[in-house]
Amino acid sequence: MLENLNEIEKTALEALASVQNESDLESWRVTHLGRNSSLMQVFSGLGGLSKEERPVVGQAANRVKVALEATLADKTESLKRSTLERSLSEEKLDVTLPGRTIHQGRLHPSTQQLRRVLAILAEMGFQVYTSREVETDQMNFQLLNFALHHPAREMQDSFYVDARERGDNPILLRTHSSPGQIRSMQEFSAKDPKNPPPIRIAMPGMCFRYEQITARSEIQFNQVEGLAVGEGITFADLKGMLTNFARRMFGVQARVRFRASYFPFTAPSAEVDVECFVCGGKGCQVCKGSGWLEILGCGMVHPVVLQNGGYDPKRYSGFAFGMGPERQLMLRYRINDIRYFWGNDVRFLEQF
Ligand code: DAH
């Protein structure tokens, strides 16, 4: 039996000497140390031996097992080392090769501009109020003092949903951010109908119009609506606030002019122009020779609109304005095609 063990050890060690790689080493382990190996059979045969033989053979078998396991560990280690050495010497690493650049994500230019606008407005006390993008005709038009068939609606061709069943109040994608005026006033006045709180909010978000898509018009775009309602608010407040906004946005030297205009939900209404910062007011292609660039619409909130929002027009007054961040970007960077904004072309987006 003891001779047999010596033989087992000798055979195993000889076989190990010729093992060259890790998979051969694994099959060596199964053959010589595995459950069905000759060595393990010696262990399972111990029970059949006499009392005197058992400890002697048991000890000898253990010694062989420990010895084989130790050699296996050594061999594993040396195989690993030689694999590493081979790969270091054969697979050359060229540290002078240029690395692959990691593309860093960034905010969409419209989002960046929205944030610039909101940051300036925030310093003037305007808090962000989010209003919904899917609206009713009532909110988008009627409560803003657009009569059912008023021609002013034609400026804002709409995407209607569910048009027929809802009669005169179909659902549509909001064509401007102004319905947020009604939503916010109704929400705030409902808190204390007899004594509604003053409002100073900025409402950013996407608007949609059923336009033919061209270099100048898109079917979706952002707007930021502003609304201030309280006691004693005048057109002078509107003018001062928007002039200040334009200087902060376009530079202290920016000259501003207010042009009389018409919107059903404000009276009086105006459009605001800044002096063209491309030509300094001399007239160029960007301002189409006029020297001025239009940046927003504004006005004193119409009494009917205040009333619809739950604010008594005899006691309260207010002003509102609406501007487009994409338009501002186009003016600022002389982007000549609005389709770039939603065209998903990284060559455009990477420039911001
Ligand atoms: N809602 C208007 C539009 O999209 C813009 C506008 C004009 C908003 C005057 C206002 C305003 O709040 O007072 O054409």
Residues whose N, C-alpha, C, O or C-beta is under 5 A from the ligand:
A	BS01	DAH	T175 H176 S178 G226 F263 T266 G297 C298 G299 A320 F321 G322
